[in-house]
Amino acid sequence: MQVSMLSVSIAAATLFVLAEVADWRRRNRRDVDDVGFMPWRAIAMLSVAVALSSAAVWLHQG
């Protein structure tokens, strides 16, 4: 279970980085009318919560 919690934490942290890059690209787009439909900020915040909680479980079990 320790390895799986660490894997979840790493995957969620990677998703956080991806969501932040996508949100940065959305904020700095050239065409203002070209809006997206993905809530990148919410995805980033949710993934950070998952990463922190799974890292806490991983550390608690270790």
N, CA and C of each residue as an Amber inpcrd file, in Angstrom:
protein
   186
   0.8170000  -1.1950000   0.0000000   0.0000000   0.0000000   0.0000000
   0.8610000   1.2590000   0.0000000   2.0690000   1.1680000   0.5630000
   2.9320000   2.3450000   0.5930000   3.3060000   2.8000000  -0.8090000
   3.6440000   1.8610000  -1.6540000   4.0550000   2.2140000  -3.0070000
   2.8850000   2.7870000  -3.7910000   1.6920000   2.2620000  -3.5830000
   0.5380000   2.7710000  -4.3240000   0.1920000   4.1930000  -3.8980000
   0.3190000   4.5160000  -2.6090000   0.0530000   5.8870000  -2.1590000
   1.0950000   6.8490000  -2.6970000   2.3300000   6.4050000  -2.7600000
   3.3780000   7.2440000  -3.3400000   3.1250000   7.4530000  -4.8300000
   2.6740000   6.4260000  -5.5170000   2.3700000   6.5430000  -6.9430000
   1.2110000   7.5060000  -7.1760000   0.1940000   7.4270000  -6.3360000
  -0.9420000   8.3470000  -6.4510000  -0.4820000   9.7770000  -6.2130000
   0.3700000   9.9640000  -5.2280000   0.8740000  11.2990000  -4.9250000
   1.6950000  11.8700000  -6.0830000   2.5390000  11.0520000  -6.6720000
   3.3570000  11.5110000  -7.8040000   2.4830000  11.8120000  -9.0150000
   1.4990000  10.9730000  -9.2770000   0.6030000  11.2020000 -10.4130000
  -0.2120000  12.4720000 -10.2110000  -0.6930000  12.7090000  -9.0000000
  -1.4700000  13.9140000  -8.7350000  -0.6060000  15.1670000  -8.8290000
   0.6380000  15.0750000  -8.3820000   1.5500000  16.2130000  -8.5080000
   1.8550000  16.5110000  -9.9760000   1.9900000  15.4620000 -10.7660000
   2.2050000  15.6500000 -12.2060000   0.9870000  16.2920000 -12.8590000
  -0.2010000  15.8540000 -12.4660000  -1.4290000  16.4610000 -12.9810000
  -1.5270000  17.9170000 -12.5590000  -1.0830000  18.2450000 -11.3580000
  -1.0700000  19.6330000 -10.9050000  -0.2010000  20.4940000 -11.8060000
   0.9940000  20.0110000 -12.1210000   1.8980000  20.7700000 -12.9910000
   1.2830000  20.9470000 -14.3770000   0.6990000  19.8950000 -14.9040000
   0.0480000  19.9670000 -16.2120000  -1.1080000  20.9740000 -16.2080000
  -1.9100000  20.9660000 -15.1520000  -3.0430000  21.8850000 -15.0690000
  -2.5780000  23.3330000 -14.9290000  -1.5100000  23.5390000 -14.1940000
  -0.9880000  24.9060000 -14.0530000  -0.4360000  25.4270000 -15.3760000
   0.2500000  24.5750000 -16.1200000   0.7620000  24.9840000 -17.4370000
  -0.4030000  25.2920000 -18.3810000  -1.4190000  24.4550000 -18.3660000
  -2.5840000  24.6840000 -19.2250000  -3.3190000  25.9560000 -18.8310000
  -3.4290000  26.2280000 -17.5340000  -4.0780000  27.4600000 -17.0820000
  -3.2560000  28.6810000 -17.4660000  -1.9430000  28.5780000 -17.3670000
  -1.0800000  29.6820000 -17.7940000  -1.2380000  29.9590000 -19.2890000
  -1.3100000  28.8790000 -20.0820000  -1.5010000  29.0510000 -21.5240000
  -2.8620000  29.6730000 -21.8400000  -3.8900000  29.2780000 -21.0550000
  -5.2190000  29.8420000 -21.2720000  -5.2440000  31.3300000 -20.9230000
  -4.5790000  31.7150000 -19.8620000  -4.5600000  33.1310000 -19.4650000
  -3.7750000  33.9810000 -20.4500000  -2.7610000  33.4240000 -21.0980000
  -1.8940000  34.1900000 -22.0030000  -2.1810000  33.9030000 -23.4760000
  -3.4040000  33.5390000 -23.8110000  -3.7370000  33.2280000 -25.2060000
  -3.8200000  34.5160000 -26.0220000  -3.5990000  34.3830000 -27.3060000
  -3.6330000  35.5410000 -28.1970000  -5.0530000  35.9390000 -28.5460000
  -5.8910000  34.9630000 -28.8140000  -7.2780000  35.2370000 -29.1940000
  -8.1530000  35.1980000 -27.9400000  -8.6050000  36.3500000 -27.4950000
  -9.3830000  36.4510000 -26.2720000 -10.7190000  35.7240000 -26.4030000
 -11.2540000  35.6530000 -27.5980000 -12.5480000  35.0040000 -27.8110000
 -12.4510000  33.4810000 -27.8540000 -11.2590000  32.9570000 -27.9080000
 -11.0740000  31.5080000 -27.9620000 -11.0430000  30.9500000 -26.5340000
 -12.2310000  30.7540000 -25.9860000 -12.3130000  30.3010000 -24.5940000
 -12.3130000  28.7780000 -24.5410000 -11.8220000  28.2500000 -23.4570000
 -11.7890000  26.8080000 -23.2650000 -12.9310000  26.3630000 -22.3790000
 -13.0240000  25.0660000 -22.1800000 -14.1130000  24.5350000 -21.3590000
 -13.5970000  23.7590000 -20.1500000 -12.2850000  23.6320000 -20.0220000
 -11.7260000  22.8750000 -18.8970000 -11.4840000  23.8100000 -17.7120000
 -11.9310000  23.4260000 -16.5280000 -11.6740000  24.2430000 -15.3340000
 -10.2860000  23.9450000 -14.7610000  -9.2510000  24.4800000 -15.3840000
  -7.8860000  24.1210000 -15.0270000  -7.5420000  24.4720000 -13.5880000
  -8.0630000  25.5880000 -13.0980000  -7.7640000  25.9760000 -11.7130000
  -8.3570000  24.9590000 -10.7350000  -9.5760000  24.5240000 -10.9790000
 -10.2100000  23.5340000 -10.1000000  -9.4840000  22.1910000 -10.1800000
  -9.0580000  21.8120000 -11.3680000  -8.3080000  20.5620000 -11.5280000
  -6.9870000  20.6490000 -10.7680000  -6.3320000  21.7990000 -10.8190000
  -5.0650000  21.9740000 -10.1140000  -5.2710000  21.8920000  -8.6040000
  -6.3000000  22.5360000  -8.0960000  -6.5300000  22.5280000  -6.6540000
  -6.9290000  21.1330000  -6.1540000  -7.7470000  20.4390000  -6.9320000
  -8.1380000  19.0880000  -6.5490000  -6.9370000  18.1390000  -6.5790000
  -6.0960000  18.2770000  -7.5800000  -4.9370000  17.3920000  -7.6710000
  -3.9290000  17.6790000  -6.5680000  -3.7960000  18.9210000  -6.1560000
  -2.8990000  19.2320000  -5.0440000  -3.4480000  18.6470000  -3.7450000
  -4.7600000  18.6780000  -3.5700000  -5.3600000  18.0900000  -2.3710000
  -5.1440000  16.5780000  -2.3440000  -5.3090000  15.9390000  -3.4790000
  -5.0850000  14.4910000  -3.5650000  -3.6130000  14.1620000  -3.3240000
  -2.7260000  14.9520000  -3.8980000  -1.2900000  14.7000000  -3.7210000
  -0.8830000  14.8430000  -2.2610000  -1.3670000  15.8740000  -1.5990000
  -0.9980000  16.0830000  -0.1980000  -1.5840000  15.0170000   0.7170000
  -2.8400000  14.6690000   0.4760000  -3.4530000  13.6640000   1.3530000
  -2.8410000  12.2790000   1.1440000  -2.5610000  11.9180000  -0.0890000
  -1.9410000  10.6090000  -0.3180000  -0.5010000  10.5800000   0.1790000
   0.1950000  11.7100000   0.1000000   1.5570000  11.7660000   0.6540000
   1.5080000  11.6570000   2.1790000   0.4880000  12.2490000   2.7990000
   0.3470000  12.1440000   4.2490000   0.0620000  10.6870000   4.6640000
  -0.7840000  10.0080000   3.9060000  -1.0680000   8.5920000   4.2050000
   0.1940000   7.7630000   3.9970000   0.9340000   8.0450000   2.9500000
   2.1680000   7.3100000   2.6750000   3.1810000   7.5120000   3.8040000
   3.3250000   8.7460000   4.2800000   4.2580000   9.0220000   5.3660000
   3.7930000   8.4050000   6.6920000   2.5010000   8.3920000   6.9070000
   1.9640000   7.8340000   8.1530000   2.1760000   6.3170000   8.2270000
   2.1040000   5.6540000   7.0800000   2.2660000   4.2080000   7.0560000
   3.7330000   3.7940000   7.1190000   4.6020000   4.7020000   6.7220000
   6.0130000   4.3500000   6.6560000   6.6190000   4.3170000   7.9790000
